Amino acid sequence: MKEKRDYFIYSKNNEYPLDIPSKYADKITNVGKRRSGQSRGGKKSFNFMLLIRIAAFIVLVVAAYIFGKRIYEYTRDIKYSESQNQSIAIVAHAGAEIEERETPAYPQYEGKEVETGRFSYPKITDYERLAQFSDAYPDFVFWMYIENTYVNYPVVQAKDNDYYLRRNMDGEDNLSGTLFMDFRCERDTLKGHTIIYGHNNQNGTMFGPIKQYLSKKFFEEHPVFYTYTKDAVTMWKVFSAYETDTDNYYIQTYFPTTESYAEFLQKIKDDSFYDTGVNVTADDDIMTLSTCYLYTKVNGRFVVHAVKAGVTPLN
């Protein structure tokens, strides 16, 4: 007699016994194993793909939140700056038409050296408004303005170089922060080396525009910038612009000798991308504008140096 064995095919809920000859048993058993393995593998693959989709969705949601938050903060920061500008009658947007002053009797700046004295400047505010602004904000040092750019902001100074990095003038959290003077600098006299820091915002605000000094054409169109206090307007003449990093100590403020200051000035002048044709000596006061520039270096900075070219009363 032929040998017979009972084998079972398993369904989800039941077992079905089959009367199958033994010579077919191995084949059926192997098929069952293969199908069983295929089913388990397919389930694992499905679960893995599901996890990938869930992870991708979470990443997308987080990225959208971060992007939306950044846009909101930038918009809020711009509105805050505009409200400050309005308080001292300064127009916030780039390329704005500034109120024309009557042509003064004294010479106007024409790209040559200007002795300390009277010169023409953009009339963007007046004594009364700046005096009120100064009284409202004790940390306020001056207002900075580069014509036809977004650089049209107050500059402050704190007891360290961290406080205003992500705060506005009211001490509130602010992505753009506030332009601030190095705590080591002389805020009342602007003597020696004065350093101003600001963020290189992607939307072109704060110190975003100064990297355009990469181009000599931009320098030729913007050879000077201005700082305003309630007492005077100071004109600063750009003499050097370059890319560097934090290993370069371009923010030195103490010079033990006149010779060391002269050597420092010569170095930062030589570092410039191009020759500006502007002379600077150890008798001069200079101002440095510094911002992050991370396009080619991990701790990259973009730096603009300017020499004090003239001081005149604010009318």
Buried (B, 14 or more C-beta within 10 A) or exposed (E): EEEEEEBEEEEEEEEEEEEBEEEEBEEEEEEBEEEEEEEEEEEEEEEEEEEEEEEEEEEEEEEEEEEEEEEEBBEBBBEBBBEBBEEBBBBBEBEEEBEEEEEEEEEEBEEEEBEEEBBBBBBBBBBEBBBEBBEEBEBBBBBBBBBEBBBBBBBBBBEEBEBBBBBBBEEEEBBBBBBBBBBBBBBEEBEBBBBBBBBBBEBEBBBBBBBBBBEBEBBEEBBBBBBBBBEBBBBBBBBBBBBBBEEBEBBBBEBEEEEEBBEBBEEBBEBBBBEBEBEBEBEBBBBBBBBBBEEEEEEBBBBBBBBBBBBBEBE
